[in-house]
Amino acid sequence: MKIKFIQFIALLLLLLVTGLFWGTWFSLSRSIENFSAAEFIHIGKIIIKNVAFPMRIILPLCILSVLLSVWWYPSRNSAGFYWGLASLLLIIITLLITVLIEVPIDNQIKLWTASTTPSDWEAIRAKWQLFHSLRTGTSLMSFASFAITIIFHSEGRGKKTL
């Protein structure tokens, strides 16, 4: 029963992380080129303010819960275990993209004003958009992989087949 509870928590946290990235990609990234520098800065600062603190808690808890789900998975010789491991690796990649690429760009944007926008702001925006799309993809694949782990896992059976 412990594994089911941890899996539920992991799936819920993966849903929150993936939903945040997907929602931003779906509503902002697909039309980001249409925003002026002032609009981009304004929207960026609001999003950063809204998500920076909660994601410092949610994403590490998500990784921990997926890790525990994989660690306590009853059959390490099964497809479900490997799907869980894939989910863990993908969400860690998502974290690395966030911390190593996206957060430094966000920290730059927080300092910009409409009158102090750097001349290469569009290139910076394009880099942010590219890596945001990548981390959205890795988080979606992590969620899907973890869902497969849960769907195809039954504690009463040993090895699972797909």
Secondary structure, DSSP 8 states (H G I E B T S, - for coil): -HHHHHHHHHHHHHHHHHHHHHHHHHHTGGGGGGS-HHHHHHHHHHHHHHHHHHHHHHHHHHHHHHHHHHHT-S-TTSHHHHHHHHHHHHHHHHHHHIIIIIHHHHHHHTT--TTS--TTHHHHHHHHHHHHHHHHHHHHHHHHHHHHHHHT--TT-SS---
